Amino acid sequence: MSTGTPRAAGQQAGGRARQKTQEVSGQAQEKSQEAMVQAQEKAQEAATRAKGKLREQLDQRSTQAADQINSQASDLRSVSDLLREQGKEGPANAADRLAGYAEKVGGYLREKDSDSLLADAEDFGRRQPWAVSAAALALGFAAARFLKASSGERYSARYPSPPTASGYPSNPSGPSSASLEPASSYGPGAGV
């Protein structure tokens, strides 16, 4: 029986160790779940703050755009009045119509809040997906042209060419030194 007692003691110790391991494991799982919940709450708070700032920015920008558009509409009305004084009724009517459209857009931007503007944009995108695609394509082309036009300037600002022996920077797209040689040095009998 002396061999049974140490075995029983070993089994008890092993059982306690398993129980302790399970307790520690359970505590670790609880702590990791708490940390995960806290991280989710913080992420939700950050997303809510970001949405709030985005809405605030959209409200401010739409109000600024409305002010600018209304100012342009007022200028168009003035132009229309001047054209009428000069007896040019057709262009005056066109300027009046443009001013009216501009005032409608300015009023729309001023009256709507950010949620309404976003909902209207989504609705328009659903009704006219080709128009949205065409506008995105046009913006992409415009951005590409702008980047292409400014790329040479950015490259030369970033990587200035070192001066040559003559003291001037080399110009790889300009005339080469071979093209500056006299024509008599080419062809049969050159160098004779």
Secondary structure, 3 states (H helix, E strand, C coil): CCCHHHHHHHHHHHHHHHHHHHHHHHHHHHHHHHHHHHHHHHHHHHHHHHHHHHHHHHHHHHHHHHHHHHHHHHHHHHHHHHHHHCCCHHHHHHHHHHHHHHHHHHHHHHHCCHHHHHHHHHHHHHHCHHHHHHHHHHHHHHHHHHHHHHHHHHHHHHCCCCECCCCCECCCCCCCCHHHCCHHHCCCCCCC
